[in-house]
Amino acid sequence: MSSWADRVAAASRAWVWVPETAIRAETREYLLVRFPDYFEHPLVLLDLRPEGDPATVVDEVLARAREFEEPELVWWVKLGAPEGMDELVISRGGVLDETLDVLALDLAPGIPDLGTTSVALRWTIDEETLRDAYRVLKVVFGGDVPPDQRLRVEIEQVRKDVDAGRGGGVVAYVDGRPVGTGGLTVADGVGRLWSGSVLQGHRGRGVYRALLAERLEYAVRQGATMALVKGRVDTSGPILRRAGFAAHGQERSYRVPL
């Protein structure tokens, strides 16, 4: 029987999301993705699993990335990466951009008590709420709001996912204004928590905890026994630890000039 740490590591490795409108450059050893223009980082290496010399695969990825004619590549070094991968990326010009804690919570005993707030919460099952979610994400993470045509397509899928128990997005409102958002995907018994974000002026007021509680409750209703999140070390990480999440390592992104 695998240990909890092994389950967390396996769930983390299995967590790869690529929108249907993205361009994939994929082999047995890597997954390189060109995201739509409204994403903050257009070109991202999401997965690397070299079968031979890692340095050779690194150079192959960079050669493939240059074909997209972008100025840089965001390269993620994830849990289970070959030893020395960070040093290899740095040797190719990579500069550390972000460090995330991989945090997990056992949901079998139920969800922790996260307190109560007066924050209003709405799932992104209508176009305006989905637009509000993107507006918050634009301020916190960068990128842009997708064009109207793309939003209309996306909202239909989000509605289906929320109704089917696969997850969706939640937006937090204070005095009718969107101030935070967070997403959830339920897959293989794991509630994957993503894009948790709160506008600067509303942090420290329970908004993030309200978004977290709403998503955890949904995940448990769908039978999830683990909550998994990759949280920023200095912002969401401390909140998640106080809520009972435990860290199981880190993932780092590097900006690599092309």
C-alpha positions as CSV (number, residue, x, y, z in Angstrom):
1,M,0.0,0.0,0.0
2,S,1.5,3.3,-1.0
3,S,2.2,6.0,1.6
4,W,0.4,9.3,1.8
5,A,3.6,11.0,0.5
6,D,3.6,8.7,-2.5
7,R,0.0,9.4,-3.2
8,V,0.6,13.1,-3.1
9,A,3.6,12.9,-5.4
10,A,1.7,10.7,-7.9
11,A,-1.3,13.1,-7.8
12,S,1.0,16.1,-8.4
13,R,2.7,14.5,-11.4
14,A,-0.7,13.6,-12.9
15,W,-1.9,17.2,-12.6
16,V,-1.3,18.7,-16.1
17,W,-3.8,21.1,-17.7
18,V,-3.8,22.3,-21.3
19,P,-6.7,24.3,-22.8
20,E,-8.2,22.9,-26.0
21,T,-7.2,26.1,-27.9
22,A,-3.5,25.7,-27.0
23,I,-0.8,24.2,-29.3
24,R,0.9,21.1,-27.9
25,A,4.5,20.1,-28.9
26,E,4.8,16.7,-27.2
27,T,7.0,13.6,-27.2
28,R,7.5,10.7,-24.8
29,E,9.9,12.9,-22.9
30,Y,8.3,16.4,-22.7
31,L,5.2,18.5,-23.1
32,L,5.7,22.0,-24.4
33,V,2.6,24.2,-24.8
34,R,1.9,27.4,-26.7
35,F,-1.0,29.0,-24.8
36,P,-3.5,31.5,-26.3
37,D,-2.4,35.1,-26.4
38,Y,-4.5,36.2,-23.4
39,F,-2.4,34.0,-21.0
40,E,0.4,35.7,-19.2
41,H,3.0,33.2,-20.3
42,P,2.4,32.1,-23.9
43,L,5.1,29.4,-24.0
44,V,5.5,26.9,-21.2
45,L,7.2,23.6,-20.6
46,L,4.7,21.7,-18.4
47,D,6.3,18.3,-18.1
48,L,9.7,16.7,-18.6
49,R,10.5,13.0,-18.2
50,P,13.8,12.3,-19.9
51,E,14.6,8.7,-20.7
52,G,18.2,9.3,-21.5
53,D,20.7,12.1,-20.9
54,P,18.7,15.0,-19.4
55,A,21.0,17.6,-20.9
56,T,20.3,16.3,-24.4
57,V,16.5,16.5,-23.8
58,V,16.9,20.0,-22.4
59,D,18.6,21.2,-25.6
60,E,16.0,19.4,-27.7
61,V,13.2,21.3,-25.8
62,L,14.9,24.6,-26.3
63,A,15.4,24.0,-30.0
64,R,11.7,23.1,-30.4
65,A,10.7,26.2,-28.3
66,R,12.6,28.5,-30.6
67,E,10.4,27.4,-33.5
68,F,7.5,29.3,-31.8
69,E,9.5,32.6,-32.2
70,E,8.7,33.8,-28.6
71,P,11.2,35.7,-26.6
72,E,11.2,33.3,-23.7
73,L,10.1,30.0,-22.3
74,V,8.7,29.4,-18.9
75,W,10.2,26.1,-17.7
76,W,8.6,24.3,-14.7
77,V,10.8,21.9,-12.7
78,K,8.3,19.7,-10.9
79,L,8.3,17.0,-8.2
80,G,10.2,14.0,-9.4
81,A,12.4,15.9,-11.8
82,P,15.8,14.4,-12.4
83,E,18.5,15.4,-10.0
84,G,20.3,18.5,-11.2
85,M,17.5,19.7,-13.5
86,D,17.5,23.2,-11.8
87,E,21.2,23.6,-12.5
88,L,20.7,22.5,-16.1
89,V,18.0,25.1,-16.7
90,I,20.1,27.8,-15.1
91,S,23.1,26.8,-17.2
92,R,20.9,27.5,-20.3
93,G,20.1,31.1,-19.0
94,G,17.1,30.3,-16.9
95,V,16.3,32.8,-14.1
96,L,14.1,31.7,-11.2
97,D,10.7,33.2,-11.5
98,E,8.4,31.5,-9.0
99,T,8.5,28.9,-6.3
100,L,5.4,26.9,-5.3
101,D,4.7,24.7,-2.3
102,V,3.0,21.4,-3.2
103,L,0.5,21.1,-0.3
104,A,-2.0,18.4,0.4
105,L,-4.8,17.8,2.9
106,D,-6.5,14.5,3.8
107,L,-10.2,15.0,3.3
108,A,-11.2,11.6,4.8
109,P,-11.8,13.1,8.3
110,G,-13.8,16.0,6.7
111,I,-12.9,19.6,6.0
112,P,-11.3,21.9,8.6
113,D,-13.2,24.7,10.3
114,L,-12.2,27.8,8.3
115,G,-14.5,30.1,10.1
116,T,-17.3,32.3,8.7
117,T,-17.2,35.5,6.7
118,S,-19.7,37.8,5.1
119,V,-18.2,37.3,1.7
120,A,-20.7,36.4,-1.1
121,L,-19.7,33.5,-3.3
122,R,-20.8,32.6,-6.8
123,W,-19.8,29.8,-9.1
124,T,-18.8,30.8,-12.6
125,I,-21.9,29.3,-14.3
126,D,-22.8,32.5,-16.0
127,E,-20.8,34.7,-18.4
128,E,-20.6,37.8,-16.1
129,T,-19.3,35.8,-13.1
130,L,-16.7,34.1,-15.3
131,R,-15.7,37.5,-16.7
132,D,-15.3,38.7,-13.1
133,A,-13.0,35.7,-12.3
134,Y,-10.8,36.6,-15.2
135,R,-10.7,40.3,-14.1
136,V,-9.4,39.3,-10.7
137,L,-6.9,36.9,-12.3
138,K,-5.6,39.6,-14.6
139,V,-4.8,41.9,-11.7
140,V,-3.2,39.2,-9.5
141,F,-1.4,37.0,-12.0
142,G,-1.3,39.0,-15.3
143,G,-2.7,37.9,-18.6
144,D,-5.9,39.2,-20.0
145,V,-9.7,38.5,-20.1
146,P,-10.4,36.1,-23.0
147,P,-12.4,37.5,-26.0
148,D,-16.2,37.4,-25.8
149,Q,-16.5,34.5,-28.3
150,R,-14.1,32.4,-26.2
151,L,-15.9,33.2,-23.0
152,R,-19.2,32.1,-24.4
153,V,-17.7,28.7,-25.4
154,E,-16.0,28.3,-22.1
155,I,-19.1,29.1,-20.0
156,E,-21.0,26.2,-21.6
157,Q,-18.2,23.8,-20.6
158,V,-18.0,25.2,-17.1
159,R,-21.7,24.7,-16.5
160,K,-21.5,21.1,-17.5
161,D,-18.4,20.5,-15.3
162,V,-20.0,22.1,-12.2
163,D,-23.2,20.1,-12.7
164,A,-21.3,16.9,-13.3
165,G,-19.1,17.2,-10.3
166,R,-15.9,17.9,-12.2
167,G,-15.4,21.3,-10.6
168,G,-15.4,24.9,-11.8
169,G,-14.6,28.4,-10.5
170,V,-15.8,30.5,-7.6
171,V,-15.8,34.3,-7.3
172,A,-15.9,36.2,-4.0
173,Y,-17.8,39.5,-3.8
174,V,-17.7,42.3,-1.3
175,D,-20.3,45.0,-1.6
176,G,-21.1,43.6,-5.0
177,R,-17.5,43.9,-6.3
178,P,-15.4,40.8,-7.3
179,V,-12.4,40.7,-5.0
180,G,-11.2,37.1,-5.2
181,T,-11.5,33.9,-7.2
182,G,-10.4,30.2,-7.1
183,G,-10.8,27.1,-9.2
184,L,-11.3,23.4,-8.5
185,T,-11.0,20.3,-10.6
186,V,-12.0,16.9,-9.2
187,A,-10.2,14.0,-10.8
188,D,-9.3,10.5,-9.6
189,G,-10.5,11.3,-6.0
190,V,-8.4,14.5,-5.8
191,G,-9.6,18.0,-5.5
192,R,-7.1,20.1,-7.4
193,L,-7.3,23.7,-6.2
194,W,-6.0,26.3,-8.6
195,S,-5.8,30.0,-9.3
196,G,-6.7,31.0,-5.7
197,S,-6.3,34.8,-5.7
198,V,-7.5,37.9,-3.8
199,L,-7.1,41.5,-4.7
200,Q,-4.4,43.2,-2.6
201,G,-6.7,45.6,-0.7
202,H,-8.9,42.7,0.5
203,R,-6.3,40.3,1.7
204,G,-6.3,39.3,5.4
205,R,-10.1,39.6,5.6
206,G,-11.1,36.0,5.2
207,V,-11.7,36.1,1.4
208,Y,-9.2,33.3,0.6
209,R,-10.5,31.1,3.4
210,A,-14.1,31.5,2.2
211,L,-13.0,30.5,-1.3
212,L,-11.1,27.6,0.1
213,A,-14.0,26.3,2.2
214,E,-16.5,26.5,-0.7
215,R,-14.2,24.5,-2.9
216,L,-13.3,21.9,-0.3
217,E,-17.0,21.3,0.5
218,Y,-17.7,20.8,-3.2
219,A,-14.8,18.3,-3.5
220,V,-15.9,16.3,-0.5
221,R,-19.5,16.1,-2.0
222,Q,-17.9,14.6,-5.1
223,G,-16.1,11.9,-3.1
224,A,-12.6,13.5,-3.1
225,T,-10.3,12.1,-0.4
226,M,-7.4,14.5,-1.0
227,A,-7.1,18.2,-1.6
228,L,-4.0,19.3,-3.6
229,V,-2.8,22.8,-4.2
230,K,0.4,24.4,-5.5
231,G,0.5,27.6,-3.5
232,R,2.8,30.6,-3.6
233,V,5.3,30.3,-0.8
234,D,4.7,33.9,0.5
235,T,1.0,34.4,0.0
236,S,-1.4,31.4,-0.1
237,G,1.1,28.9,1.3
238,P,0.9,30.2,4.9
239,I,-2.9,30.3,4.8
240,L,-3.1,26.7,3.5
241,R,-0.7,25.5,6.2
242,R,-2.9,27.0,8.9
243,A,-5.9,25.3,7.4
244,G,-4.2,21.9,7.9
245,F,-2.4,21.4,4.5
246,A,1.1,19.9,4.7
247,A,3.9,20.6,2.2
248,H,5.4,17.8,0.2
249,G,8.1,19.6,-1.7
250,Q,8.3,22.5,-4.1
251,E,8.0,23.2,-7.8
252,R,9.9,26.1,-9.5
253,S,9.5,28.0,-12.7
254,Y,12.3,29.6,-14.6
255,R,12.2,32.2,-17.4
256,V,14.6,31.0,-20.1
257,P,15.5,33.4,-22.9
258,L,15.1,32.1,-26.4
